[in-house]
């Protein structure tokens, strides 16, 4: 298993991995699955943040992780939201942990101070993954998403990426440039 930066030609594979999360579960509240072009546009959205893929020994993409802006307000620019999506046969096998073990230090090095993850509840596997990566539950939005005929809660997990003991105004987060091909 190896982790590398996602490339534009990975977008179709990422869309295929993501589709069941939209069509068959409440892990995503989206109604329609993006195609490869839609995923590629998300990968290139400003500010450019890391998108990583996990490849198996045969070079097939089996999962991915990425970060996006937490909110659009200027004061929120040091915070990101993170997600991991895996093929069903890769769940519970350490692939998600490997992706986060690569993504989270990248975000820290870019100057981000907080990483967040929203998890539609219940989802014990995702909760365990995020807690193993150091995220801690900070709150629950109750009945915030309506999908498949019922309301769903979303728990919010947070991870501090800030350097220990640093006080005062933070430096601006730096840009991410893809280039790690494994």
QUIUR-V924061 format. One record per residue. N is the residue number from 1. RES is the residue in three letters. PSI is psi in whole degrees, -180 to 180 (none if undefined). D_LAST is the distance of its C-alpha to the last C-alpha in Angstrom with 2 decimals. Layout:
N|RES|PSI|D_LAST / N|RES|PSI|D_LAST
This chain:
1|UNK|135|10.25 / 2|UNK|153|6.66 / 3|UNK|136|6.20 / 4|UNK|168|4.64 / 5|UNK|141|7.47 / 6|UNK|144|10.14 / 7|UNK|161|11.63 / 8|UNK|-34|15.38 / 9|UNK|-2|15.30 / 10|UNK|-12|13.98 / 11|UNK|-41|17.20 / 12|UNK|-40|19.45 / 13|UNK|-40|17.43 / 14|UNK|-40|17.37 / 15|UNK|-39|21.08 / 16|UNK|-38|21.81 / 17|UNK|-40|20.33 / 18|UNK|-33|22.30 / 19|UNK|-50|25.54 / 20|UNK|-28|26.99 / 21|UNK|-30|26.61 / 22|UNK|-47|28.92 / 23|UNK|-24|31.24 / 24|UNK|-1|31.71 / 25|UNK|176|31.31 / 26|UNK|15|32.04 / 27|UNK|-28|28.54 / 28|UNK|139|28.51 / 29|UNK|7|31.78 / 30|UNK|151|30.90 / 31|UNK|-32|33.40 / 32|UNK|133|31.50 / 33|UNK|131|27.97 / 34|UNK|152|26.17 / 35|UNK|-174|25.04 / 36|UNK|-38|21.84 / 37|UNK|-40|23.56 / 38|UNK|-41|24.46 / 39|UNK|-42|21.00 / 40|UNK|-40|19.70 / 41|UNK|-40|22.60 / 42|UNK|-40|21.70 / 43|UNK|-33|18.12 / 44|UNK|6|19.82 / 45|UNK|147|22.74 / 46|UNK|144|23.89 / 47|UNK|146|23.02 / 48|UNK|120|19.40 / 49|UNK|161|17.57 / 50|UNK|137|14.07 / 51|UNK|125|13.19 / 52|UNK|150|10.23 / 53|UNK|151|9.80 / 54|UNK|131|9.70 / 55|UNK|143|9.52 / 56|UNK|-177|11.96 / 57|UNK|-23|12.26 / 58|UNK|0|13.64 / 59|UNK|12|10.83 / 60|UNK|137|13.19 / 61|UNK|123|12.59 / 62|UNK|-4|14.71 / 63|UNK|168|14.65 / 64|UNK|160|13.83 / 65|UNK|151|14.91 / 66|UNK|168|16.17 / 67|UNK|147|18.82 / 68|UNK|167|21.91 / 69|UNK|140|25.01 / 70|UNK|-47|27.34 / 71|UNK|169|30.44 / 72|UNK|-10|31.61 / 73|UNK|148|34.02 / 74|UNK|-40|33.43 / 75|UNK|-17|33.99 / 76|UNK|6|31.11 / 77|UNK|-7|28.42 / 78|UNK|8|26.98 / 79|UNK|144|26.38 / 80|UNK|159|23.78 / 81|UNK|142|23.76 / 82|UNK|149|20.80 / 83|UNK|152|20.30 / 84|UNK|135|18.39 / 85|UNK|136|19.11 / 86|UNK|153|18.50 / 87|UNK|148|19.91 / 88|UNK|-38|23.12 / 89|UNK|-2|22.18 / 90|UNK|-7|19.20 / 91|UNK|138|21.52 / 92|UNK|14|22.62 / 93|UNK|12|19.98 / 94|UNK|-3|17.80 / 95|UNK|-44|15.16 / 96|UNK|-42|16.68 / 97|UNK|-42|16.83 / 98|UNK|-43|13.18 / 99|UNK|-47|12.50 / 100|UNK|-34|15.31 / 101|UNK|-22|14.35 / 102|UNK|-44|11.33 / 103|UNK|-48|13.43 / 104|UNK|-43|16.67 / 105|UNK|-33|15.89 / 106|UNK|-45|14.38 / 107|UNK|-42|17.71 / 108|UNK|-46|19.71 / 109|UNK|-28|18.33 / 110|UNK|-13|19.23 / 111|UNK|14|22.72 / 112|UNK|145|23.21 / 113|UNK|-24|25.86 / 114|UNK|139|25.99 / 115|UNK|138|23.82 / 116|UNK|155|25.82 / 117|UNK|127|25.54 / 118|UNK|130|28.36 / 119|UNK|118|28.97 / 120|UNK|132|31.74 / 121|UNK|146|33.97 / 122|UNK|148|34.30 / 123|UNK|75|30.71 / 124|UNK|-35|30.53 / 125|UNK|-45|27.02 / 126|UNK|-39|25.55 / 127|UNK|-45|27.87 / 128|UNK|-42|26.71 / 129|UNK|-50|22.99 / 130|UNK|-39|23.75 / 131|UNK|-35|26.19 / 132|UNK|-29|23.84 / 133|UNK|-3|21.45 / 134|UNK|-2|24.53 / 135|UNK|150|25.97 / 136|UNK|141|29.77 / 137|UNK|129|32.15 / 138|UNK|-10|34.07 / 139|UNK|168|36.10 / 140|UNK|126|36.82 / 141|UNK|119|37.86 / 142|UNK|136|40.45 / 143|UNK|50|41.01 / 144|UNK|-22|38.76 / 145|UNK|133|37.29 / 146|UNK|117|39.41 / 147|UNK|145|37.78 / 148|UNK|37|39.08 / 149|UNK|11|42.59 / 150|UNK|164|42.12 / 151|UNK|149|41.07 / 152|UNK|142|37.97 / 153|UNK|155|37.19 / 154|UNK|121|33.94 / 155|UNK|145|33.00 / 156|UNK|125|31.14 / 157|UNK|148|28.87 / 158|UNK|146|27.94 / 159|UNK|129|25.75 / 160|UNK|127|26.60 / 161|UNK|-4|23.82 / 162|UNK|144|26.52 / 163|UNK|138|26.85 / 164|UNK|134|29.65 / 165|UNK|0|33.04 / 166|UNK|132|32.24 / 167|UNK|167|35.28 / 168|UNK|-176|36.24 / 169|UNK|137|34.53 / 170|UNK|157|30.74 / 171|UNK|157|28.89 / 172|UNK|141|27.56 / 173|UNK|143|24.04 / 174|UNK|165|21.72 / 175|UNK|148|19.81 / 176|UNK|136|16.17 / 177|UNK|121|14.30 / 178|UNK|151|11.16 / 179|UNK|-9|8.86 / 180|UNK|100|5.45 / 181|UNK|15|3.78 / 182|UNK|none|0.00
